[in-house]
């Protein structure tokens, strides 16, 4: 029974973004920023938003399986009009220190990405 309890604790931790109320909250946070995420998104996204450690610029698109993780003092800033995708199996954004990670778009069209 202890093994089942541990498994369920791990499931709840690692799959927390897929829980309906957390998924809705993540979409709400991104909608406030005129940004969008295609599911699933990995990492401590909601916690980082709520603690002000994740900043996402307007018209940013997070493609499926993007992994954004901040440590206790880490911060992530993703610039306006950025498209983050998983180009390889090891693409992740991890911030473990107060030093910010910046992403800026190279595409002019990205700043006019329509939200419909």
TITI-937625 format. One record per residue (C-alpha): x, y, z. Coordinates in Angstrom, 2 decimals, decimal comma. Layout:
! residues N
[rec [X; Y; Z]]
...
! end
This chain:
! residues 116
[rec [0,00; 0,00; 0,00]]
[rec [2,93; 2,35; 0,66]]
[rec [4,10; 1,86; -2,93]]
[rec [0,67; 2,88; -4,26]]
[rec [0,60; 5,96; -2,03]]
[rec [4,05; 7,00; -3,23]]
[rec [3,08; 6,41; -6,85]]
[rec [-0,04; 8,57; -6,47]]
[rec [1,98; 11,34; -4,81]]
[rec [4,43; 11,29; -7,70]]
[rec [1,60; 11,26; -10,24]]
[rec [-0,04; 14,27; -8,63]]
[rec [3,28; 16,16; -8,61]]
[rec [4,47; 15,34; -12,11]]
[rec [1,05; 15,52; -13,76]]
[rec [-0,20; 18,57; -11,86]]
[rec [-0,43; 20,68; -15,03]]
[rec [-2,92; 18,21; -16,49]]
[rec [-5,34; 18,50; -13,57]]
[rec [-8,40; 20,35; -14,93]]
[rec [-8,30; 23,24; -12,44]]
[rec [-4,55; 23,78; -12,97]]
[rec [-4,89; 23,53; -16,74]]
[rec [-7,63; 26,16; -16,66]]
[rec [-5,50; 28,41; -14,41]]
[rec [-2,51; 28,12; -16,79]]
[rec [-4,72; 29,02; -19,77]]
[rec [-6,11; 31,97; -17,79]]
[rec [-2,58; 33,23; -16,98]]
[rec [-1,56; 33,00; -20,63]]
[rec [-4,79; 34,63; -21,87]]
[rec [-4,06; 37,62; -19,60]]
[rec [-0,78; 38,00; -21,48]]
[rec [-2,32; 37,49; -24,95]]
[rec [-0,22; 34,34; -25,25]]
[rec [-1,18; 30,73; -25,96]]
[rec [-0,08; 27,22; -25,03]]
[rec [-0,70; 24,03; -26,95]]
[rec [-0,99; 21,19; -24,49]]
[rec [0,82; 19,56; -22,76]]
[rec [3,24; 21,93; -21,06]]
[rec [5,75; 20,57; -18,54]]
[rec [7,35; 22,01; -15,41]]
[rec [6,23; 24,21; -12,55]]
[rec [4,47; 26,70; -14,83]]
[rec [1,51; 27,65; -12,64]]
[rec [3,57; 27,99; -9,47]]
[rec [6,10; 30,16; -11,30]]
[rec [3,35; 32,42; -12,69]]
[rec [1,78; 32,83; -9,25]]
[rec [5,12; 33,65; -7,62]]
[rec [6,08; 36,13; -10,35]]
[rec [9,05; 34,05; -11,49]]
[rec [7,73; 33,36; -14,99]]
[rec [7,14; 36,25; -17,38]]
[rec [5,76; 35,58; -20,84]]
[rec [5,47; 38,33; -23,43]]
[rec [2,48; 39,12; -25,57]]
[rec [1,79; 36,88; -28,58]]
[rec [4,06; 34,10; -27,32]]
[rec [3,22; 30,56; -28,40]]
[rec [4,30; 27,54; -26,36]]
[rec [4,17; 24,42; -28,49]]
[rec [3,35; 20,96; -27,04]]
[rec [5,81; 19,40; -24,59]]
[rec [7,72; 22,61; -23,85]]
[rec [9,28; 22,28; -20,42]]
[rec [9,59; 25,44; -18,28]]
[rec [11,02; 24,94; -14,80]]
[rec [12,26; 27,47; -12,27]]
[rec [14,19; 26,62; -9,14]]
[rec [13,46; 28,35; -5,83]]
[rec [15,19; 31,58; -6,89]]
[rec [15,17; 31,15; -10,68]]
[rec [13,31; 33,40; -13,10]]
[rec [12,31; 32,93; -16,73]]
[rec [11,46; 35,80; -19,06]]
[rec [10,21; 34,97; -22,52]]
[rec [10,03; 37,96; -24,83]]
[rec [7,14; 39,15; -26,94]]
[rec [6,26; 37,16; -30,04]]
[rec [8,37; 34,15; -29,19]]
[rec [7,54; 30,66; -30,43]]
[rec [8,94; 27,95; -28,16]]
[rec [8,85; 24,43; -29,47]]
[rec [10,53; 21,12; -28,87]]
[rec [13,08; 20,97; -31,64]]
[rec [14,87; 18,07; -30,00]]
[rec [14,11; 15,71; -27,12]]
[rec [16,38; 17,74; -24,82]]
[rec [14,83; 21,20; -25,33]]
[rec [14,05; 22,62; -21,91]]
[rec [14,14; 25,98; -20,18]]
[rec [15,37; 25,64; -16,64]]
[rec [16,24; 28,58; -14,39]]
[rec [18,02; 27,64; -11,19]]
[rec [19,52; 31,02; -10,34]]
[rec [18,25; 34,60; -10,21]]
[rec [19,80; 35,17; -13,63]]
[rec [16,98; 35,53; -16,12]]
[rec [16,70; 33,47; -19,28]]
[rec [15,64; 35,61; -22,25]]
[rec [14,01; 34,58; -25,49]]
[rec [13,29; 37,08; -28,24]]
[rec [11,61; 36,52; -31,54]]
[rec [13,55; 36,79; -34,79]]
[rec [10,34; 36,89; -36,79]]
[rec [8,70; 40,22; -37,65]]
[rec [5,36; 38,49; -38,20]]
[rec [5,40; 37,09; -34,67]]
[rec [4,49; 40,47; -33,17]]
[rec [1,24; 40,50; -35,16]]
[rec [0,22; 36,91; -34,39]]
[rec [-3,58; 36,98; -34,18]]
[rec [-5,47; 35,76; -31,15]]
[rec [-8,90; 34,54; -32,27]]
! end
